[in-house]
Amino acid sequence: MIMDEKNLRDIAALAKLSIRDEEISGMLNDFSRIVSYVDEIKNLDTSSVEDDEIYQLTMNSLRPDIKENTLNRDALSKIAPSYENGYVVVPRVIET
């Protein structure tokens, strides 16, 4: 992909970013460096890596599920800013 000012502005518009004119040359330089780095990665020899090898290296470490002391409703009702009918009342985030 050849990155020029028009392509950069198109990508910025898709990402809803505003770019000042004085930022263009630096961003074009940064983008070119990123694309060349990705090209280097694409050219790496991965023939010795098995398809499922990466999954064997990933380990899911979970903490033990141990019951601990928790707040009971009475204690929670005393420290919550707003508490009603057994629930902490929070501001509405999504309007219906």
N, C-alpha and C positions, 0 to 999 in steps of 0.2 A: 504494500500500500504506500503510495506516494503521499506524504503529508504536506499539504500546502495550506495557505491561510484560509482558503474557502472550506477545505475539509475540516480544519480545526474549528472554524466557526460553526460548521454544521454539527459536529460532534458536541460542541459546547451548548448549542441550542437544544439538542436532544437531551442533554443532561441538565438543562435549565440553568446553565452557568453563564454569567456575563463576563466577557473578557474585554479588558481595556486594550487600546491599540498598542500601548507601550509594553504589554505583556506577551504579545504575539511571538516575537522572535525567541524569547526565552522558552515559551511553551513548545514552539516548533522544535527547538533544540532538544528539550526534554523528551518530547514524543519520539523523535528520531532515535535517541539513545535507548528508550524503552523498546521500540520495535527492533532495533539491532540486537538487543539482549535476548528478546524472544526468539529471534532468528538463530542466535547461538544455541539456545536451549533446544530448538527443533532439530538442530544438527548433531546433538549428542548421540553417541552410540549406546543404545539401550538393549542391544541384542542379548546381553548376558543377564538381563533382568527378566525373571518369569512374570507372567501376567498377574498371578495372585501373590507374588512375593511382598508387595507393599502392604497387603492386608495382614500378613503374618507378623509384620513389624509393628503394627498398630495394636496397642493393648488398651483395653477399656478398664481403667482402674476406678472402681467404685468404693466409696467409703462404706464401712459396715452399717447396716441398718439397725441402729441401737436406739431404743426408746430412751429419751432424755426428758428432763423436766421441761415442761412447756407452760405457757401462760394459760391459766384457766379463764373462763369467761368473766368472772367477777374481777379478777386482776386487770384483764384487758379493758373492761368497761371503765375502770378508774383512770387508765392512762391514755385512752383513745380520745382524740379531740371531739369526735362525735360518735355516739354509740346508740343504736336503736334496735329493739327486738332481737337482741343477740348478735348483731352484726355491726362492724365498724362502717360508718357512713363516710363515703368519699365523694368528691365532686364528680359530676357527670362528665365523661370524656367524649362520648359519642352521642350526638343528638339523634333522637328518633323522630 
